[in-house]
Amino acid sequence: MKFTSTWLAAATLCSCASAQYFQRLGTCPTLGCVFPPDQVDHLAGQYFDIRLEVHAPINGSEATGNPNPDTNFSFTITPPRGAPVNASKFFGIAEPAIERWNFSYYQDLFAQDAHKPTIVNVAAKAYRKVALYQEGTYTATLSKLMDDCVPVQD
């Protein structure tokens, strides 16, 4: 009787786990990512980096049919009581170069068991050592070809 209960519990856990999905990174709810994520607090004058990524899955449930990530994406900062400004102009720095790479991951345990990873091509930019000097709420907006925008509030 004890053996049967243990076996039944193990079988139940295995059946639940077989349909689980791996969780998408919270700062990338769509195929565009803005780091640091939404609702981050910064001290006035504190240096930080901003990293932008645009993903183009080649296969998997999010594949768009275009394996090339949008390299013409734009990024604007809207200061408190202000209008959107191109990030490079806002921070007074040169536009960062586009970085390209790819990565793979398993969307769920079925894909992992079948050894069928999703391949994703990435275009990215990194704004290094930037700072906000005025207190208030800023809105950072990543605009890309496949999605209108990914707004982030600080």
N, C-alpha and C positions, 0 to 999 in steps of 0.2 A: 504494500500500500504506500509506504514512504517513497519507494523508488518511482512509482507511477506518478505521484504528486510532483516530484522533482522533474521528471521527464516532461510532464504536461506544462509546467512553468517554463522550462527551457524552450519547448516547442512554441509556446505563445510568444515569448520574447523574440525568438528568431523570426517568426512570421511578421511581427510588427516592424522589426528592423529592416526587413527586405525591401520596404517601399519608401524608406526615408530619403530625403533630399539633403544635400549639403547646403548650408546656409550661405547666401550671397553676402559679400562684404557690405556692411552697413553704409559705408560712404559711397557705394556704387549701386544705388537702387535701380539705375538703368544702365545703359552702355556707356555712360560718362561718369567719371569720378572726380571729385574735388577733395583734396586733402589739405589742411585739416578739415574734418567733417563739420556739419551743421551745428550751430549753437555753441561754438567754442568761445571762451572768454580770453581776451588778450589784455595785457596792461598797456597803457599808452606808451609808445616808444619801444616796446618789446619786439625784438627781432624774431621772425619765424619764416618758414618756407611754405610755399603753396605749390602743390603738385597737381597737375591735371592729366587725366588719362581718358582717351577715347578708345573703346573696345570694338572690334569687329570679329565676332565669332565666325569661324569657317563652317562649323557643323554644330549640332546640338539644337535644343529647342529655341534658342535665341538667335540663331543664324539669320542674317538678313538677306543673304544671297550675294552680298558684296563683301569679299574678303579683305578689302582695303579700308582701314579706318580713315575717317575724315581728318585730313591734316590741315584743313582750313578752318578749324574751330576757332572761336573767339572767346575771350574772357573779359568781362567787365566788372568793375567795382562801382557800386552806388553808395556814396557816403551819406551820413545822416543829412537830411534836408537838401540833397543834391541830386544831380542827374548822373546816369551811368557814364563811366569813363573807361576807355581801354586800360587794362591793368598796367601795361608797360608805361603808359603816359601817367597814370595815377601815381605809380611808385617812382617815376623818374628813372627808369632803367631800360636797357636795351631789351628788345623782344627775345626771349629764350629760344634756343634752337629746338627743333622737333627731334625727339628721341623715338626710336622704333625698336620693338622687340616683340616676341610672342611668348605665350605660356599655355600650359594645358592643365585641365582639372577634370574631375569626374562630377557630372551633374547629380548623380544619385548612385545608390549602391548597385543598381542593375548595370549601369555603365561600368562601374568599377569591376564587378564580377565578370563582365564581358570584355574587359580590357579595351574599352572604347572611350578614350578621353575626348573632351571638347577642346579644340585648338582655337586660341584667340590671338589675333594680331592687335597690336597696340601702337597708338601714336600718343606721345606725351610731351609735356613741357614742365619745367620746374622754375618757379620764380624764387630765387634764393635771397636770404637776408633782407626781407621786406618788413615794414612796420606800419602800424596805424597810430597816428599822433593825436587824433581828435576822438574824444569819447563819444559813444553812441552806437547805434545799430547800423551795420553795413550789410549790403546785399551783394554777394559775389555770384555772377551768372556765367555759366559755361554754355555756350550755344554751339550746337553741332548739326551736321547735315541730317542725321536720322531722327533727331529729337529736337524740338524747338529750343529747350533750355533746361538746365539743371540749376535752380537757384539755391544758394546757401546763405543763411543769415548768421552773422557773428554778433 
